[in-house]
Amino acid sequence: MKLIPALDILDGKVVRLKQGDYDQVTIYHEKPIDLAWYLADHGAERLHLVDLRGSKEGKICEGRLFTEIRRTVNIACEVGGGIRSRDDFAFYFDHGFTLGKDFVMVGSLPFIDRGAFDVIVADFKDSLLMTVDAWGDEVKHSGWLKDSGYKVETLISEMSALGVRNFLVTQIRKDGMMQGPDFELYERLQKLFPDRNLIASGGVSSVDDLEALQKQQLYGAIVGKAYYEGKITAQMMREFRLRHRI
């Protein structure tokens, strides 16, 4: 299972939102590039970069910062926030990202412009990371602010039928709460979609949580607030990778 440290960016700073609430923001780091370097030096092989303002406003806001991180730190990245067209998606690959190695996250587009989403699937399927943001079993979009009308399983099934293989599933109720992931949800999804690459996000609070997710044979897990609060250190993540030979 891949461990993927999260850098959620708002106005050029690394922050965390509590349950996706833009009014509950904690600033953790003023210099994202320095933090990215530090994580890479401690063995991180992939970074999770989220453009929070982009997600809320529906346009790329941190594209220049994200491409600079990718070029200078030189490890794989998955980026998202504000992707609303093929051109938005292609922006990153036109500025230093590598197809098949790096990923761009799309979550809202299927609900607000299905035609644009279908074009992205046709052209970039192998570098598409579909984000599924769940409040319970209900899928949200547009910065977790709008209802989609989909259940988690229904959306993954529909997207899988189009050929999408990579899914990041965030349990919003758990995000930033430090109460453990939604193990029940991930166990159910792993049984339903064993041939998909499922990444867990939300609630990871300890190495024990990571060990439990590892046993569920998920493809990956996002490490966010637990790192910033010192519950999981960069050294602990390095040791986890060595222990599981990842």
C-alpha positions as CSV (number, residue, x, y, z in Angstrom):
1,M,0.0,0.0,0.0
2,K,1.4,3.4,-1.0
3,L,1.6,6.1,1.6
4,I,0.8,9.5,0.1
5,P,1.4,12.6,2.2
6,A,-1.1,15.3,1.6
7,L,-0.4,19.0,1.0
8,D,-3.7,20.8,1.0
9,I,-2.9,24.3,-0.3
10,L,-4.9,27.5,0.3
11,D,-3.5,30.8,-0.8
12,G,0.0,29.3,-1.1
13,K,0.1,27.7,2.4
14,V,-0.3,24.2,3.6
15,V,-3.5,23.9,5.6
16,R,-6.2,21.5,6.8
17,L,-9.9,21.9,6.8
18,K,-12.1,20.3,9.4
19,Q,-14.6,18.1,7.6
20,G,-14.2,20.2,4.5
21,D,-15.3,23.4,6.2
22,Y,-13.5,26.5,4.7
23,D,-14.3,28.4,7.8
24,Q,-12.3,25.9,9.9
25,V,-8.8,26.3,8.6
26,T,-5.6,25.5,10.3
27,I,-2.3,26.7,8.7
28,Y,0.5,24.1,9.1
29,H,3.3,25.3,6.8
30,E,4.1,28.6,5.1
31,K,6.4,27.1,2.4
32,P,5.0,24.1,0.6
33,I,8.1,23.5,-1.6
34,D,10.3,23.2,1.5
35,L,7.9,20.7,3.0
36,A,7.7,18.7,-0.3
37,W,11.5,18.5,-0.2
38,Y,11.5,17.3,3.4
39,L,9.0,14.5,2.6
40,A,10.9,13.4,-0.4
41,D,14.1,13.3,1.6
42,H,12.3,10.9,4.0
43,G,11.3,8.5,1.3
44,A,8.0,9.8,0.0
45,E,7.5,8.6,-3.6
46,R,4.3,10.4,-4.3
47,L,2.6,13.6,-3.1
48,H,-1.1,14.5,-2.9
49,L,-1.5,18.2,-3.8
50,V,-4.9,19.8,-3.4
51,D,-5.8,23.2,-4.7
52,L,-8.5,24.1,-2.1
53,R,-9.5,27.4,-3.6
54,G,-9.6,25.9,-7.0
55,S,-12.0,23.3,-5.7
56,K,-14.3,25.9,-4.3
57,E,-14.1,28.4,-7.2
58,G,-14.0,25.9,-10.1
59,K,-10.7,27.0,-11.6
60,I,-7.0,26.2,-11.2
61,C,-5.5,28.6,-8.6
62,E,-2.3,26.8,-7.6
63,G,-1.1,25.4,-10.9
64,R,2.1,27.3,-10.9
65,L,3.0,26.2,-7.4
66,F,2.2,22.6,-8.1
67,T,4.2,22.4,-11.3
68,E,7.1,24.0,-9.6
69,I,6.9,21.4,-6.8
70,R,6.9,18.6,-9.4
71,R,9.8,20.0,-11.4
72,T,12.0,20.8,-8.4
73,V,11.3,18.0,-6.0
74,N,11.0,15.5,-8.9
75,I,8.7,12.8,-7.4
76,A,5.4,11.7,-8.6
77,C,2.4,13.9,-7.8
78,E,-1.4,13.6,-7.8
79,V,-3.0,17.1,-8.1
80,G,-6.5,18.3,-8.1
81,G,-8.8,21.2,-7.6
82,G,-10.6,23.3,-10.1
83,I,-10.3,20.9,-13.1
84,R,-13.2,21.9,-15.4
85,S,-12.0,21.0,-18.9
86,R,-9.6,19.0,-21.0
87,D,-7.3,22.0,-21.1
88,D,-7.2,22.2,-17.3
89,F,-6.3,18.6,-17.1
90,A,-3.6,18.9,-19.8
91,F,-2.1,22.0,-18.2
92,Y,-0.1,19.9,-15.8
93,F,1.2,17.5,-18.4
94,D,2.2,20.5,-20.5
95,H,4.2,21.8,-17.5
96,G,6.4,18.9,-16.4
97,F,4.1,16.1,-15.3
98,T,4.5,12.7,-16.9
99,L,1.6,10.6,-18.3
100,G,1.2,7.3,-16.6
101,K,3.4,8.4,-13.6
102,D,1.6,11.5,-12.3
103,F,-2.2,11.9,-11.8
104,V,-4.7,14.7,-12.0
105,M,-7.7,14.4,-9.8
106,V,-11.2,15.0,-11.1
107,G,-14.3,14.8,-8.9
108,S,-16.8,17.5,-9.8
109,L,-16.6,17.5,-13.5
110,P,-18.9,14.4,-14.2
111,F,-21.7,16.2,-12.4
112,I,-21.3,19.7,-13.9
113,D,-20.0,18.9,-17.5
114,R,-20.2,15.3,-18.4
115,G,-19.1,16.0,-22.0
116,A,-15.8,17.5,-20.8
117,F,-15.3,14.6,-18.4
118,D,-15.8,12.0,-21.1
119,V,-13.2,13.7,-23.3
120,I,-10.7,13.6,-20.4
121,V,-11.4,9.9,-19.9
122,A,-10.9,9.2,-23.6
123,D,-7.6,11.1,-23.8
124,F,-6.1,10.6,-20.3
125,K,-7.6,7.6,-18.7
126,D,-4.3,6.2,-17.3
127,S,-3.5,9.4,-15.6
128,L,-7.0,10.2,-14.2
129,L,-7.5,9.8,-10.5
130,M,-11.3,9.9,-9.9
131,T,-12.1,11.5,-6.5
132,V,-15.1,10.2,-4.7
133,D,-16.0,12.4,-1.8
134,A,-18.5,10.7,0.5
135,W,-20.6,12.0,3.3
136,G,-21.6,8.6,4.6
137,D,-22.6,6.8,1.4
138,E,-23.6,10.0,-0.5
139,V,-21.2,11.5,-3.0
140,K,-20.5,15.3,-2.7
141,H,-18.7,17.6,-5.2
142,S,-17.5,21.1,-5.7
143,G,-15.4,21.3,-2.7
144,W,-17.7,19.0,-0.8
145,L,-20.4,21.6,-0.9
146,K,-23.0,20.1,-3.3
147,D,-24.9,16.8,-3.5
148,S,-24.3,14.7,-6.5
149,G,-27.3,12.3,-6.2
150,Y,-25.0,9.3,-6.4
151,K,-24.1,6.6,-3.9
152,V,-20.4,5.8,-3.6
153,E,-20.8,2.3,-5.1
154,T,-23.0,3.5,-8.0
155,L,-20.5,6.1,-9.0
156,I,-17.5,3.8,-8.9
157,S,-19.4,1.2,-10.9
158,E,-20.4,3.7,-13.5
159,M,-16.9,5.2,-13.8
160,S,-15.3,1.7,-13.9
161,A,-17.5,0.8,-16.9
162,L,-15.9,3.8,-18.7
163,G,-12.5,2.3,-18.0
164,V,-11.5,4.5,-15.0
165,R,-9.1,2.4,-12.8
166,N,-7.9,4.8,-10.1
167,F,-10.2,6.1,-7.3
168,L,-9.5,8.2,-4.3
169,V,-12.3,7.7,-1.8
170,T,-12.5,10.3,1.0
171,Q,-14.9,9.9,3.9
172,I,-15.7,13.5,4.7
173,R,-17.1,12.7,8.1
174,K,-13.7,11.4,9.1
175,D,-11.5,14.0,7.4
176,G,-9.5,16.0,9.9
177,M,-11.2,14.3,12.9
178,M,-8.3,12.0,13.9
179,Q,-10.8,9.2,14.8
180,G,-9.6,6.6,12.3
181,P,-10.7,5.8,8.7
182,D,-14.0,4.4,7.6
183,F,-12.7,0.8,7.5
184,E,-16.2,-0.5,6.9
185,L,-16.6,1.5,3.7
186,Y,-13.1,0.6,2.3
187,E,-13.6,-3.1,3.1
188,R,-16.9,-3.1,1.2
189,L,-15.5,-1.2,-1.7
190,Q,-12.4,-3.5,-1.9
191,K,-14.7,-6.5,-2.1
192,L,-16.9,-4.9,-4.8
193,F,-14.1,-3.6,-6.9
194,P,-11.0,-5.8,-6.3
195,D,-9.5,-4.9,-9.7
196,R,-9.6,-1.1,-9.1
197,N,-6.9,1.0,-7.5
198,L,-8.6,2.3,-4.3
199,I,-6.9,5.0,-2.2
200,A,-8.3,5.7,1.3
201,S,-8.5,9.3,2.6
202,G,-9.9,10.7,5.8
203,G,-9.3,9.9,9.4
204,V,-5.9,8.3,9.4
205,S,-4.6,9.0,12.9
206,S,-1.9,6.5,13.7
207,V,0.5,3.8,12.2
208,D,-2.1,1.3,13.5
209,D,-4.6,2.8,11.2
210,L,-2.2,2.4,8.3
211,E,-1.5,-1.3,9.3
212,A,-5.3,-1.9,9.3
213,L,-5.7,-0.4,5.8
214,Q,-2.7,-2.4,4.6
215,K,-4.5,-5.6,5.7
216,Q,-7.5,-4.5,3.6
217,Q,-5.1,-4.6,0.6
218,L,-5.9,-1.1,-0.6
219,Y,-3.8,0.5,-3.2
220,G,-2.9,3.5,-1.1
221,A,-3.7,5.8,1.8
222,I,-3.5,9.5,2.2
223,V,-1.7,10.8,5.3
224,G,-2.7,14.3,6.2
225,K,-3.5,15.8,9.6
226,A,-1.9,12.9,11.5
227,Y,1.4,14.0,10.0
228,Y,0.9,17.7,10.7
229,E,-0.1,16.9,14.3
230,G,2.9,14.7,14.9
231,K,0.9,11.5,15.3
232,I,2.7,10.0,12.2
233,T,6.2,11.3,11.5
234,A,8.1,11.1,8.3
235,Q,10.4,8.6,9.9
236,M,7.4,6.4,10.8
237,M,6.2,6.5,7.2
238,R,9.7,5.5,6.1
239,E,9.7,2.6,8.5
240,F,6.3,1.5,7.3
241,R,7.5,1.4,3.7
242,L,10.5,-0.6,4.7
243,R,8.4,-3.0,6.8
244,H,6.0,-3.6,3.9
245,R,8.7,-3.3,1.2
246,I,6.8,-0.5,-0.6
